Amino acid sequence: MDNNSFYNPDPNAPANFSSGSASPSSTPVMAPGIPAAPASPTPMGAAPKKPLFGNMSTVQMVILIIVSLLAATFIGLFIWMLVMWLNVKSDVDGQISAAVNTAVSQTETRLAAEYEEQQKYPYSTFTGPSDLGSLSFEFPKTWSVYVAKNGSNGDYEAYLNPDLVSPVSTNTINALRVSILNQSIDNVTRTYDNLLKQGKITVETRAIGGETANVYTGYLTNDIQGIAAVFKIRDKTAILQTDALVFKDDFTHVLDSVKYNS
């Protein structure tokens, strides 16, 4: 064998090269049976992108959608109920406020009426001439009295009204007119018969001071809607009249308190 020849016991093994020959390739040799890894598509230093919903299945997606719809529905219902509650609360507050105002107004009106009634007490006493039977009765102390005719030369006339007596005429309004006429009661009651026939007034009877009196209610004149009580005192006739139904309660008290010498 030539000394310069190189012995290679393995014919598949790479041959040794003497110095000065080309170096073998630097590419690494993969072990037999192991496939080469594919090149990564991700740029160096960048994190890989994840899907928006990860690896959720179709069932999970459906459940998520249903839960989201239910949540939106409950939120909508909550907002609707809140608005309804606020509206109801506002309405209730308004009703309470109106009720309070009404109660306050009614209380003020009641207290004013009670104060006005209290101002009338104690009642004052009216007394007519003794030669005309000493007619007397109680009237509110807040009323004034004006005697227009004292009866010395004929009829007696007096007028009573809160604060000041209105000018005396057939058309003016006063709380009470007192008349003692030098006429029989039959002559006086005839003056009311025509009004009864016309249906302008009604009549009822009641006891006044021990005598039966006719009480007429309605339009006593064209301008006066009131009440007139007509009764006998000795040989004369007394008339107590209120010119307005607003004085009905006071007028009733006057009639209940009438006294005279028969």
C-alpha positions, 0 to 999 in steps of 0.5 A: 500500500502506498504510504500517501494513501489514506485508510478508511475502514468505513467506506461511509465515513467522511474522509479525513482531509489533510491540512490545507484542504477545505473545511467541512460545512458548518451546517449542523447535521440532524440525527437520523429519524428527527424531522426538522422544526418548521420556521416560526412565522412570528417575528422575533420578539413579538408575542403570538396573537390569541383569538378573541374568544380563545378556544370557546366552543359553539355551545359556550358562545351561545350561553354567553350570548344568552347571558348577555341578553338576559343581563341587558333585559334585567338592566332595562327592567331595572331602569324602567321600574326605577322610572316608574317608581320615581313617577309614582313617588312624585305623584304621591308626594304631590297628592300628599302636598295637596292633601296637606294644603287642603287640610290646612285650608279647612282647618283655617276656615274652621278656626275662623268660623269658631272664632267668629262664633266665639266673638258672638258670645255672650249674646246681647239682649234686645228689649222693646218698649214695655207698652208694646209687650216688652219684646226681648230676644238674644242677638250676637254681640257683634251686631249693631242696633238702630231704632228707626221708630220707637212706637210712641206714635204708631209702629215700632221698627228696629234694625240689627246688622253686623258692625253697621246697620245698612241704610233702611229701605225695602231693598237693603239687606240687614241681618234682622228687622224688628217690627211691631205693627198696630194691626191685627195678625189677620191683616198682616198675614194677608200681605203674604198670601199673594206671594204664597199663591205665586210660589215665591215663598213657603210657610210653616208654623212654629211656637214663638214665645208661647204663641203660634207663629207663621214662618215664611221663607223665600222671596219676600220682595223681588230683591230680598230672599229671607225668612219672616216670622209673624206672631201676635203680641196683645192686640198688635202683630210682631214681625221678625225678619232676616233679609238673607239666608246666610243669617238663618242660624242666627235668626233661628237663635233669635226666634228660640230666645224670644220673650214678651208679655202677652 
